[in-house]
Amino acid sequence: MRINLQVLSLRFVALALGALLAVLVIGSIEAIARVGFASGQFSGGAGLVEAGENSAAWSSWQLMPLTAIPAPSPVPVVPAPPNRLPNRSSRPAARPATPTPAARSATPTPAARPATPAAPAVSGYQPRQQIAPANPTNYGDRVSHDVFGRPVNNAPIIVLHETVGSADSALELFRAAHSDESRQASYHSIIRLDGTIVYVVSPEKRAFGAGNSAFKGPNGLEAVKTHRQFAPSVNNFAYHISLETPEDGEDNQTTHSGYTDAQYQSLAWLIARTPVPVERITTHRDVDQSESRMDPRSFDGNKFLRLLAQYGDR
């Protein structure tokens, strides 16, 4: 039997080239997948990625850098009295707090620090953290000029919300693409009942968390109009945090059993990592201009402020 060495050599070369090509293709797919996930451009599945404290790749999700906000400059405002964070006994406005459509405006309202006994030290507290990026249709860029071309540079605020449904149902909504702009909505982060913090929208981006809203600061109302078809809102300078609602609150009642100790601890831990002063922490109820939002219902503002105080003066 004669062996054709030339044919064998050609076959060997073909096999080697095929294996090399397969390695290159697989490597390219993995690289694309990594880039796509890092930018939030992926679809399907509700899997969450754990975010460790030492994960440098996600450090921007755990802070609210001032660089995300345009440089300071005065904005015409109408004088108004400051708001307060509600206590558990306060009754919310008229309707519950479903995530609002993509209106882009106003800012949160100030809250006075209560003269109540300090809470136990929480310096060693470390919440579990996850990342579940929203679909890009559900958030936008922070802008330096409004739709009329006027410069905007409001100081950042924090707006507190509640999910009304489960955290997972809110994440499902935010991770789905919405071509209808009136359905686009998101928060920057959600705090589950067990205290887990889920990062949804990068703080450098504008989450669509409070349409038709305005922050009543010491100089009056603050809001930015970023879309010609929607009312002004606080979204351009707000960081939106939502607390997962307990099961007995998934209805239209004005109150529910309240939030867990773990949620309050994680909320204080997260806000302590931002440069936002307590005077610029507010609620969806207080910034809402439609008089239809009342979240977060049954929120104990004094308990939260006592925990926040453990991290030092702001």
C-alpha positions as CSV (number, residue, x, y, z in Angstrom):
1,M,0.0,0.0,0.0
2,R,1.4,3.3,-1.0
3,I,1.0,6.4,1.3
4,N,0.6,9.7,-0.5
5,L,2.7,12.0,1.7
6,Q,1.6,15.1,-0.1
7,V,-2.1,14.3,0.6
8,L,-1.4,13.6,4.2
9,S,0.6,16.9,4.6
10,L,-2.3,18.9,3.0
11,R,-4.8,17.2,5.4
12,F,-2.6,17.9,8.4
13,V,-2.3,21.6,7.4
14,A,-6.1,21.9,6.9
15,L,-6.8,20.4,10.3
16,A,-4.3,22.7,12.0
17,L,-5.8,25.8,10.3
18,G,-9.3,24.7,11.3
19,A,-8.3,24.3,14.9
20,L,-6.6,27.7,14.9
21,L,-9.7,29.3,13.3
22,A,-12.0,27.8,16.0
23,V,-9.8,29.2,18.8
24,L,-9.9,32.6,17.2
25,V,-13.7,32.6,16.7
26,I,-14.3,31.4,20.3
27,G,-12.0,34.0,21.7
28,S,-13.7,36.8,19.7
29,I,-17.1,35.7,20.9
30,E,-16.0,35.7,24.5
31,A,-14.5,39.2,24.1
32,I,-17.7,40.5,22.5
33,A,-19.7,39.0,25.4
34,R,-17.5,40.6,28.0
35,V,-17.8,44.1,26.3
36,G,-21.5,43.7,25.8
37,F,-22.1,42.8,29.5
38,A,-19.9,45.5,30.8
39,S,-21.9,48.1,28.8
40,G,-25.3,46.6,29.7
41,Q,-26.0,45.6,26.1
42,F,-27.3,42.1,26.6
43,S,-30.7,40.5,26.7
44,G,-32.4,37.4,28.0
45,G,-32.2,35.7,31.3
46,A,-32.6,37.3,34.7
47,G,-29.2,36.2,36.1
48,L,-27.5,38.5,38.5
49,V,-23.7,39.1,38.8
50,E,-22.3,39.4,42.3
51,A,-20.5,42.6,42.9
52,G,-17.6,42.2,45.4
53,E,-16.3,45.1,47.5
54,N,-12.9,44.7,45.8
55,S,-14.3,44.6,42.2
56,A,-12.6,47.6,40.6
57,A,-14.6,47.0,37.4
58,W,-17.8,48.0,39.1
59,S,-16.5,50.7,41.4
60,S,-18.5,53.4,39.6
61,W,-21.7,51.5,40.4
62,Q,-21.0,51.8,44.1
63,L,-20.5,55.6,44.2
64,M,-22.1,58.8,43.0
65,P,-19.1,60.8,41.8
66,L,-19.7,64.6,41.5
67,T,-18.1,64.4,38.1
68,A,-21.4,62.9,36.9
69,I,-23.1,66.2,37.6
70,P,-22.6,69.4,35.5
71,A,-20.6,72.2,37.1
72,P,-22.5,74.4,39.6
73,S,-24.4,77.3,38.2
74,P,-27.6,79.2,39.4
75,V,-30.9,78.0,38.1
76,P,-34.0,80.3,38.3
77,V,-36.3,78.9,41.0
78,V,-39.5,79.7,42.7
79,P,-39.1,80.1,46.5
80,A,-40.6,77.2,48.5
81,P,-40.4,75.7,52.0
82,P,-38.1,72.7,52.5
83,N,-39.5,69.2,52.7
84,R,-39.0,66.6,55.3
85,L,-38.5,62.9,55.2
86,P,-41.7,61.2,56.3
87,N,-41.8,59.2,59.6
88,R,-43.6,55.8,59.8
89,S,-46.7,57.6,61.1
90,S,-47.0,60.0,58.2
91,R,-49.7,59.2,55.7
92,P,-48.6,59.1,52.0
93,A,-50.2,61.1,49.3
94,A,-53.1,59.7,47.2
95,R,-51.8,56.7,45.3
96,P,-49.1,54.0,45.6
97,A,-45.6,54.2,44.2
98,T,-45.3,52.2,40.9
99,P,-42.1,53.1,39.0
100,T,-42.9,56.2,36.9
101,P,-42.5,56.5,33.2
102,A,-39.6,58.3,31.7
103,A,-40.3,61.9,32.6
104,R,-37.1,63.8,33.1
105,S,-37.1,66.5,35.8
106,A,-37.0,67.9,39.4
107,T,-34.9,67.3,42.5
108,P,-35.4,65.9,46.0
109,T,-36.2,67.9,49.1
110,P,-34.3,68.6,52.3
111,A,-34.7,66.7,55.6
112,A,-33.9,67.9,59.0
113,R,-31.6,65.7,61.1
114,P,-33.7,64.6,64.2
115,A,-32.4,65.0,67.8
116,T,-32.9,61.3,68.7
117,P,-30.6,58.8,70.3
118,A,-27.8,57.5,68.1
119,A,-28.3,54.0,66.5
120,P,-25.8,51.2,67.2
121,A,-22.5,51.6,65.3
122,V,-22.7,50.1,61.8
123,S,-19.1,50.8,60.7
124,G,-18.5,47.1,60.1
125,Y,-21.7,46.5,58.1
126,Q,-21.1,45.1,54.6
127,P,-24.2,44.4,52.4
128,R,-24.4,41.8,49.7
129,Q,-24.2,43.5,46.3
130,Q,-25.4,42.5,42.8
131,I,-25.5,44.0,39.4
132,A,-28.4,43.8,37.0
133,P,-27.9,46.4,34.3
134,A,-31.1,48.0,32.8
135,N,-31.8,48.0,29.1
136,P,-30.3,51.1,27.5
137,T,-33.7,52.3,26.4
138,N,-34.6,52.8,30.1
139,Y,-32.0,55.4,30.9
140,G,-30.1,58.3,29.3
141,D,-27.1,60.6,29.6
142,R,-27.0,63.4,32.2
143,V,-27.0,66.6,30.2
144,S,-25.3,69.9,30.6
145,H,-28.0,72.0,28.8
146,D,-31.8,71.7,28.9
147,V,-34.0,71.4,25.8
148,F,-33.9,75.2,25.4
149,G,-30.1,75.3,25.3
150,R,-29.7,76.8,28.8
151,P,-26.9,75.4,31.0
152,V,-27.9,73.3,34.0
153,N,-25.7,72.4,36.9
154,N,-27.8,71.4,39.9
155,A,-26.1,69.8,42.9
156,P,-27.0,66.1,43.1
157,I,-29.9,64.8,45.2
158,I,-31.0,61.4,46.3
159,V,-34.6,60.3,45.8
160,L,-36.0,57.4,47.8
161,H,-38.7,55.1,46.2
162,E,-40.3,51.7,46.8
163,T,-41.0,49.0,44.2
164,V,-44.6,48.3,45.1
165,G,-44.2,44.9,43.6
166,S,-41.2,42.6,44.2
167,A,-37.6,43.6,43.4
168,D,-37.5,41.0,40.7
169,S,-40.6,42.3,38.9
170,A,-39.1,45.8,38.9
171,L,-35.8,44.4,37.5
172,E,-37.8,42.5,34.8
173,L,-39.4,45.8,33.7
174,F,-36.1,47.7,33.7
175,R,-34.2,45.0,31.8
176,A,-36.7,44.9,29.0
177,A,-36.4,47.1,25.9
178,H,-39.2,49.7,25.6
179,S,-39.6,51.6,22.3
180,D,-42.5,53.5,23.8
181,E,-40.9,56.3,25.7
182,S,-43.8,56.6,28.1
183,R,-43.0,53.1,29.4
184,Q,-39.3,53.7,29.9
185,A,-38.4,53.7,33.6
186,S,-35.5,52.7,36.0
187,Y,-33.9,53.3,39.3
188,H,-30.1,53.5,39.9
189,S,-30.3,50.8,42.6
190,I,-32.8,48.6,44.4
191,I,-32.5,47.3,48.0
192,R,-34.0,43.9,48.5
193,L,-35.8,42.9,51.7
194,D,-32.7,41.0,52.9
195,G,-30.6,44.1,52.4
196,T,-29.0,43.1,49.1
197,I,-28.2,46.1,47.0
198,V,-28.8,45.6,43.3
199,Y,-27.1,48.2,41.0
200,V,-29.3,48.8,37.9
201,V,-28.1,52.1,36.3
202,S,-24.7,53.6,36.5
203,P,-24.7,56.8,38.6
204,E,-23.1,58.6,35.7
205,K,-26.3,58.0,33.7
206,R,-29.8,59.6,34.1
207,A,-32.2,57.0,35.4
208,F,-35.9,57.6,34.5
209,G,-37.2,57.4,38.1
210,A,-39.3,60.5,38.7
211,G,-41.3,62.1,35.9
212,N,-42.9,65.5,36.4
213,S,-41.0,66.2,39.5
214,A,-39.2,69.1,41.2
215,F,-37.0,69.4,44.3
216,K,-37.9,72.1,46.8
217,G,-34.6,73.4,48.0
218,P,-33.7,76.5,50.0
219,N,-33.7,78.6,46.8
220,G,-36.9,77.2,45.5
221,L,-38.0,74.6,42.9
222,E,-35.3,72.8,40.9
223,A,-36.0,70.8,37.8
224,V,-34.6,70.2,34.3
225,K,-36.5,69.7,31.1
226,T,-34.6,67.2,29.0
227,H,-37.3,66.1,26.6
228,R,-39.8,68.3,24.7
229,Q,-42.7,65.9,25.2
230,F,-42.3,65.4,28.9
231,A,-42.5,67.7,31.9
232,P,-39.4,68.9,33.7
233,S,-38.0,66.5,36.4
234,V,-35.2,65.9,38.9
235,N,-33.8,63.0,36.9
236,N,-30.9,64.9,35.5
237,F,-29.4,65.5,38.9
238,A,-31.0,62.7,41.0
239,Y,-29.7,59.3,42.2
240,H,-32.7,57.1,42.5
241,I,-32.8,54.3,45.2
242,S,-35.8,52.1,45.6
243,L,-36.7,49.8,48.6
244,E,-38.3,46.5,47.9
245,T,-41.9,46.6,49.2
246,P,-43.0,44.0,51.7
247,E,-45.7,41.5,50.5
248,D,-48.5,43.3,52.4
249,G,-47.7,46.5,50.5
250,E,-48.4,45.3,47.0
251,D,-51.7,47.1,46.8
252,N,-53.2,50.6,46.9
253,Q,-53.2,51.0,50.6
254,T,-51.5,54.1,52.0
255,T,-49.4,52.2,54.5
256,H,-47.8,48.7,55.0
257,S,-45.7,46.9,57.5
258,G,-42.6,48.8,56.7
259,Y,-39.0,48.0,55.6
260,T,-36.6,45.6,57.2
261,D,-33.7,46.5,59.4
262,A,-31.3,45.2,56.7
263,Q,-32.9,47.5,54.2
264,Y,-32.3,50.6,56.4
265,Q,-28.7,49.5,57.1
266,S,-28.0,49.0,53.4
267,L,-29.6,52.3,52.6
268,A,-27.5,54.2,55.1
269,W,-24.3,52.3,53.9
270,L,-25.0,53.2,50.3
271,I,-25.8,56.8,50.8
272,A,-22.8,57.3,53.1
273,R,-20.7,56.5,50.1
274,T,-22.0,59.4,48.2
275,P,-21.2,63.2,48.6
276,V,-24.9,64.1,48.8
277,P,-25.7,66.0,52.0
278,V,-28.7,65.1,54.1
279,E,-30.4,68.3,53.1
280,R,-30.6,67.0,49.6
281,I,-32.1,63.5,50.4
282,T,-35.8,63.3,49.6
283,T,-38.6,61.0,48.6
284,H,-40.6,60.4,45.4
285,R,-43.7,61.6,47.2
286,D,-42.1,65.0,48.0
287,V,-40.7,65.7,44.5
288,D,-43.7,64.5,42.6
289,Q,-45.6,67.3,41.0
290,S,-48.6,65.2,39.8
291,E,-49.8,64.5,43.4
292,S,-50.2,60.8,42.5
293,R,-47.1,59.3,44.1
294,M,-46.7,58.4,47.8
295,D,-43.6,56.3,48.0
296,P,-41.8,55.2,50.0
297,R,-44.9,54.4,52.1
298,S,-44.3,53.7,55.9
299,F,-40.8,55.0,55.7
300,D,-39.1,55.7,59.1
301,G,-37.1,58.8,58.3
302,N,-35.7,59.1,61.9
303,K,-34.5,55.5,61.9
304,F,-32.7,56.0,58.6
305,L,-31.1,59.3,59.7
306,R,-29.8,57.8,63.0
307,L,-28.1,55.0,61.0
308,L,-26.7,57.5,58.5
309,A,-25.3,59.6,61.3
310,Q,-23.0,56.7,62.3
311,Y,-21.0,57.3,59.2
312,G,-20.1,60.9,60.3
313,D,-21.4,64.4,59.5
314,R,-22.4,65.1,56.0
